[in-house]
């Protein structure tokens, strides 16, 4: 009796998983169809992206959840192939049910699948894999390497919403990764208007901020990256001090003098003017002082933007003005798109 219950539970798990597979199977490939999904609130989503469909499904069965987790793992590691992964998992489960019907134990089926996976990986690496880096066992021309990379990009794009500009987007993907050296360093800036074919690769960093005090700049500028802001530092100590008006005025004057001294250090490194990108804040009167000396300030930048600027310019980020070692020369210009200002570096 216990064996019958065990087999029944096993078949229900397989059935739940195959139901998930049937949901996304028809979206696979360049001729895949879109799915219209409606949630409990009446909101509608139309997509053929397997990852999106699986993310929006309301699944309670453990067997179905495992298939969705499989797709999520594929998405997090490879950013593509979720539908293929789910369909392959469904076929393996269907085959395993046939094997179990023939009397094979589930553990034996799992062991056979693991051995088959090792054989498949070995075949892929030794027979089908192509090395586009030109650093190992064979020599290929750069044109051949670029052809391989474009084929990889086209395969990943096919069936997505950007399929209408397949060749253009594939070329941009290859160029971006070759310039950046890693896909993690590539950022996509989407602006309304125009078409996908009007997209282009910008070899640098784009800052979604603007100068504190706007002014016209020459294209080539000396640039400094600063981590700490040009503003009074907050202390962790909870101290209460009573001051009269004269003492308060001296206290404020001392604080302002310290900030102006830091600004003078920046001006020493930028005698002909330039741009300072600051992660933290900068008080207005210091920005005005720097502006008089042809130094523009961009403040309150995210850490990721600071790292991008540092990588683009090959310039280390100074902690304070006293830690500035040098400035870097870079091309800087501003653009305005739909009432949003951007600084292109």
Residue, then its C-alpha position, 0 to 999 in steps of 0.5 A: x500500500x505504501x509503495x502505491x502511495x509513493x508512486x502516486x505522489x511521484x506521478x503527481x509531481x511529474x504531472x505538476x511539472x509538465x503542466x508548467x512546461x505546457x504553459x511556456x512550450x508554445x513561446x519557444x523559438x523565433x516563431x513562438x507565440x505571445x501569452x496573455x496573462x491576467x492577474x487577480x487585479x485585472x492587470x494584463x501582460x502580453x509577452x513571449x519571454x519565458x522568464x516573465x511568464x514563469x515569474x508571474x505564474x501563481x504556483x503552489x505545488x512543490x513540483x511546479x515550484x521546482x521547475x520555476x526555480x530551475x528556470x530562475x537559476x538559468x536566468x540568474x547565471x546565463x540571462x537567457x534560455x529559461x524556456x529551453x531549460x523548462x522544456x528540456x526538464x519537462x521532456x526528461x520528466x516524461x521520459x523518466x515516467x516511462x522508465x519508472x513504468x518499466x520498473x526502474x527505480x527513481x534513484x537509478x533514473x537520476x543517476x543515469x541522467x547525471x551521467x548523461x549530463x556529464x557526457x553531454x558537457x564533455x561533447x559540447x566542450x571538446x566537439x562543438x565549442x569554439x574559442x573566440x579569444x584566440x588564446x588556446x589550441x587553434x588560431x582564427x582570424x578576427x573576422x571569424x571570431x567576430x562572426x562567432x560572437x555575432x551568432x551568439x548574440x543573434x541566438x540570444x536576441x531571437x524571439x525577444x522584443x528587439x527581434x525587429x532590429x536583429x542585426x543592429x542589436x547583435x552588432x551593438x552587443x558584440x561591440x559593447x562587450x569587446x569595448x567594456x571587456x565584460x558584460x557586467x560593465x555594459x549599461x543600457x540607457x533607454x530614451x523615448x522616441x526614434x527606433x531601435x536602429x537609431x541606437x548607438x554605442x557610447x564608449x564612456x560613462x553617462x551620468x544622469x545628473x547635471x552641473x550644480x551651476x550650469x555653464x558652457x564647457x570646452x569639449x576636453x576637460x580635466x576631471x577629478x573624482x571625489x568620494x567625500x563631499x564638500x560639506x560639513x561633516x556630521x559627527x557621531x557624538x551627541x554633543x550639546x554646546x551652548x554658544x552666544x551669537x558671536x561664538x556661533x558666528x565664529x563656529x560657522x566661519x571656521x567651518x566655511x573656511x575649512x570647506x574653502x580650503x578644500x576647494x582651493x586644493x581642488x583648484x590647484x589641481x585644476x588651474x585651467x578649470x575642469x569638472x569635479x564629480x562628487x559622490x556625496x554633497x557639496x554646499x552651494x557657496x563652495x560650488x559657487x567659489x569653484x565656478x568662479x575658477x571655471x570648475x564645474x561640480x556634479x554632486x550626489x552620484x551613485x557609487x556605480x556611476x563613480x566606479x564607471x567614471x573611474x574605469x572610463x578615465x583610468x582615474x582613482x577616486x580620491x577620498x578627500x581633496x587632500x588625497x587627490x593625486x592627479x587629474x585625468x583629461x577626458x571628453x565631456x559634453x551635455x545632452x538634454x533628452x525629454x527634459x532630463x539632463x545627461x553628462x557624457x564622459 
